[in-house]
């Protein structure tokens, strides 16, 4: 069995749709930075079993949950757009 943060799946599944109208870099580094920032701002939803995953999916249908995910991803995108790390010399 594996402990899984179901919120990761939700964020990665939602990002492209939420970011499609935001004019910004969508390279892998920027997208991963957005995901990491958004996930740090959202409560984790840990599941172990399929039953737990189904419960989380049902729970996530709530409107406030959707608003929180959209808000966290958008806020993260604004921050990453303002301060992209791919421009920093390595």
FENMO-V695165 format. One record per run of one state. SS is the DSSP state (H for helix, E for strand, C for the rest). FROM is the first residue (numbers start at 1). TO is the last residue. If there is no record, write none. Layout:
ss:SS from:FROM to:TO
ss:SS from:FROM to:TO
This chain:
ss:C from:1 to:3
ss:E from:4 to:5
ss:H from:6 to:19
ss:C from:20 to:27
ss:H from:28 to:41
ss:C from:42 to:45
ss:E from:46 to:47
ss:C from:48 to:49
ss:H from:50 to:59
ss:C from:60 to:62
ss:H from:63 to:82
ss:C from:83 to:84
ss:H from:85 to:87
ss:C from:88 to:90
